Amino acid sequence: MEVEAKVIREGYLVKKGTMFNSWKAVWVVLLEDGIEVYSRKADGSPKGVLPLKGGSIVSPCLDYSKRTFVFKFRTAKNQDHYLQASHLEERDAWVKDMKRAIHFIEGGQKFARKSTRKSIRLPADINLGALYLSMKDPETGVKELKLQKEKKIFNHCFAGASVIDWLLSSNFVRNRREGILLAAALVCDGYIQPAEDRAKEAAEQIAENCFLDDSDAYYYFADSGFFSEGNSSDDEDVLKEEFRGVIIKQGCLLKQGDQDEPLGSVHLRSCVVTAADDHPDGKKSDVRGNLFEIITADEVHYLMQAATREELTEWIKVIKKVATSGK
């Protein structure tokens, strides 16, 4: 009986077309042995599968200077596939997992977040997946915050010490030593990710020491909306807003649709936005130029048109900030 390949990571990325110079948002699933590419998250079958064996990755990829956070995956047959993430941490997370998957394939091993995972001695009744869900509970779990360190803002993250505090208060551990071991296991299995340099350095250590019980070491949930950025004046002005009815940008856009009357609002929280050189579904349209696509968190697709290329760039920049802002 064939064993189904383990899903390592999944999410929306922007992919360059293999035949035409167009970039479109696609749902990407990283498996232990390959990459599945879907037109939409809800699709039952992928439109393409890229085998990882013999592949290599270039990151950062500077082949397209006008696009940021691009990385290139080259297959064993020397076919290049360009993928673009929405922010730096997302790109680095994809690249790290893809490189690790390729490494394990070459060694004839099963994928593991950390090869020293077994060195952590945990009670037999500990279910890390269930623990992770408890930690993420919006009411009773570890609180995701916006923290600042050395002029850099970290959104949707939390301090290592707060994880141990929560484990103790929730009676999952008896003392901080046990808490560190349990948190280290969560890091090894990829449930918790290091957010800044100090936590990242610790994550590369042996399993039992890969987590820091420290208020100055930041972490985030693997599938959260975490992102960080420099504290520039423009970014700071936008981040100060909570995006609840506050006007961040306004102007005239053309939206594809069948009615002339307003259809309502577009919810931008956790959406994906990207420039669209052509209609995302390959359909012919009378509307050409300066197009961008928004895919909302509940899988609604919108196609918009800006008046100029400069307006297009500005709209995408602002929408990305809204999409990754606090919940």
N, C-alpha and C positions, 0 to 999 in steps of 0.2 A: 504494500500500500504506500503510495507516494505521500510524503510529508509536505504539508503546505508551508511555503517559505514565510518566515517571520517578517512582519512589518516593522521596520526600524524607525521610519519617519515619514510623514505625509503632510502635504499642504500645497497652497497655491504658489507657483513660481511663474515668472514670465519667460517664455521660451521663443527663441528665434526659429522661424520656419526653415526647414531643410532645403526647400526649393526656391522660396521667395524671401526677399529681405523684409519680412514682416515679423513683428513680435506680438505674441498673444498670451494671455493668462491661461494656464493649464493647471490641472490638479495632478500633482506628482506624488507617487508612492515609491519610497525606497525600500526594497526588499533585501534579503541577505545575498541574493545572487543577481539582482537586476533592478532596473528602474522602469516602472510603469507610468505611462503618460496618458491622462484622460482629458477630454475636452472640458468636462465638468465633474464635480465631485460625485454627483448622483449617477453617473454613467455606470452601467453594469460591466462593461468590458473596456480595456484600454485601447487607444488608437495606435499605440506603439509601445514596444518593450525594448529597452536597451540593456544587454547583458553587461555585467560588471567585470567579469573575468577578463584579465588582460588589459583592462582600461586604465586610464590615467586622468588626473585632474590638474588644471591650471587655475590658480586663484592667488591674488586677484588677476582677472583677465582684462587686458587693456586693448583688446582688438577693436572695441567700440568705445571710443573716448567720450561720447556724449551720454553713455549709460553707466550708472554706478552700480556697484555690488554684483557685477557679472562674474560668473565662473564658467570654465569650459570643461566638458567631459569628452574625452577622446576614447572611442571604443578600440577593441583589439584590431579592428579592420580599418583603423585610422579615419573614422568618421567623427567629425567634430559637432558637438551639440552645445549650444550656448544657453545658459540659464541665468536669470536675474532675480535676485532676492529684493525684498522691500527695504531691508536695512542690514547693517554690517553684521550684527550678531546672528541674524537668520542665515546669511550667506555662510558664515564661518561654521555654524552648526551643521548645515547640510554638507559642507566640504569635509568636515571632520568625520562625520558618520560614513560618508561615501568612501573616504580613504581607509577607514577602519574596516569596512565591509570588504573592500578589495584586498586588504592585507590578510584577512582571515580566509578568503577564498584561495589566495596563493599558498597559504599554509595548510590548506585542507582542514580548516577548523570551522566551527559554528561561530556566528557573530556573538560577541559579548562586549558590553560597554567597557569593561575593565577586566583584564586577564587575572587580576588578583582577587576577584569577587569571592572566591571560595575561602579565602583566608579570613573572612569576617565570620565569626561564629555567632549566629543568631538563633534565638529560640525556634523550635520547629513549628510553632503555631503562628509565627509572624508572617502575614501576607502583605508584602510591600505594595502591591497594587491597591488593596483595600485601604492601607494606611495612607497612601498618596491621595486617594479620593477624600478621605477624612481631612487631610491637611488642606485641601483645596476648597473645602466647604466655605461659601461666602459668609456664613453667619458664625460658625464655630471654629473655622480653620485658621491657619497662619495668614495674617493680613498682608496683602500686597500693597506696597507703599511706593512713593516717589522719593528717592533718596539722592543726596548730592555728595560727591567726594572729588576734591581737587578740580573744581570748576567743571565737573562732568555730571550730568543728570542721569540717574538710573530709574527707569519707570517700571512698575509692576514687579518689584523685587522685595527682598526682605533680608535681614541680617542673620548670620549663622546662629548667633546667640538666641534669637527669637524662635528658631526652630527647636532648639533644646528646651527652651522655656515652655513651648507648647507641648512637646512630648511629655514633659514632667507634669504639667497641669492636667493633661488628658490621661494620665496614668498609664502611658505606654511604656515608660521606663521608670526605674527606681532612683537613678542618680544620673548626673551629667555624663559620666563615663559611658554608661549604657546608651545614653542619648546620642553621643558622638558616634558610637559603633552603628547605631541604627541609621543615623543621618548619612554616614559614610556609605552604607549599603544603598541608600536611595540615590546617592551621587553615582556610585558604580553602575547601577542599573539604569541610569539616565533619567530618573524621575525629577531630580533636582539638578540644575546646571549652575556653574559658577558664573557670576555676572561681571566681576572686575578682576584686575591682575592678581591681587593677593589670593583670592579664592581660586583663580585658575591655576596658580602655581601650586597650591595645596592639592588640587585635584589630580595633579600628575604624580603625586607621591604614592607610597604603598597604600593599600586599601584602607587600613585602619586609621591612617593619618590624612586621608584625602578630604576631610571636612573640618572646618574651623569653627569652634564654639566662640565666636567673636562678634562684637557689635560693629566692627569695622570691616567685616568680610561679607560681601553681598552675594545672594543666590536668587534664582527664579525658577518657577515651575516650567517644565520642558515645553508644555503646550499653552503657555500663557502669552499675553501680548507684550512681553518684555522688549524694551529697546533702550538704548542709551545714546546720548549725543553730547557734543560740546556745548558749553553754556555761552553761546554767542548771543548778542543782543536781540537779533531777529527771532531766534529759537526761543529765547527766554520769554519774549512777549507773547508768543503763541502758547507756550506751555503753561503760562500763568492762568489762561482761560480754562474753564472746565467744559467748554463746548456744549453748554446747555442753553441753546437759544441765543448765544452770543454770536454776533456777526463777525466772522473771521475774514471773509472775502465775499464780494458781491460783484455781479456783472451779468452780461447777457450770454447765454449759451443756447445752442440748438440741440434739442433732444429728439432722438428717433422715437416715433410712436404713431398711433393711428388716430389720435384725437388732437383737436386744437386747444381744448380746455386743459387747465392744470390738472395733473393726475395725483398730486400729493407730494410728500417729502421722500427723500432718499436717505435711509439710515446708514451712516458712514462708519459706525463703530465696528472695528475689526474687518473692514472691507478690504478688497484688493483693487488697486487702480493702476492702469497702465496705458500708455499710448497705443493706439490701434491704427495701423497703416491702412488696413482694409476692414471690412465688416468682420467681426470675430467669428461668425458662423460661415464665412465664405459667401454670403449672399450679396447680390448686386444691389447697389443703393445709389440714389441720386445725390446723396450727401458724400462729398469727398474732401479730404484734407483736414488736418488738425483734430482728428478724432481721438477720443480716449474712452476706455471701458471701465465701468465700476461693477464689481461683483460684491454684493452685500453678504453679510454673515449668514443670511438665510437663503443664499443661492439665487438671488434675483440679479439679472444682468441688465445694465443700462449702458447705452451707447450715447456719448455726448460729443458735441463739436464746439471748439473754441474759435474765436474770430481770427486769431493769429497764432503763430508758433510760440511766441513769447507768452501769450495768455495760456496756451496749452500747458507749457512747462510750469507756470505759476499755479494753475489749478491743481495739477497733479501733486506738486510739492505740498500745497496746503491740505489737500484731501488726505495725503499720507500722514500728515501730522495729526489730523483729526482721528483717522482710523486707529492710530497707535497710542492715542492719549488715554488718560485714566478712564476706567469704566464708570 
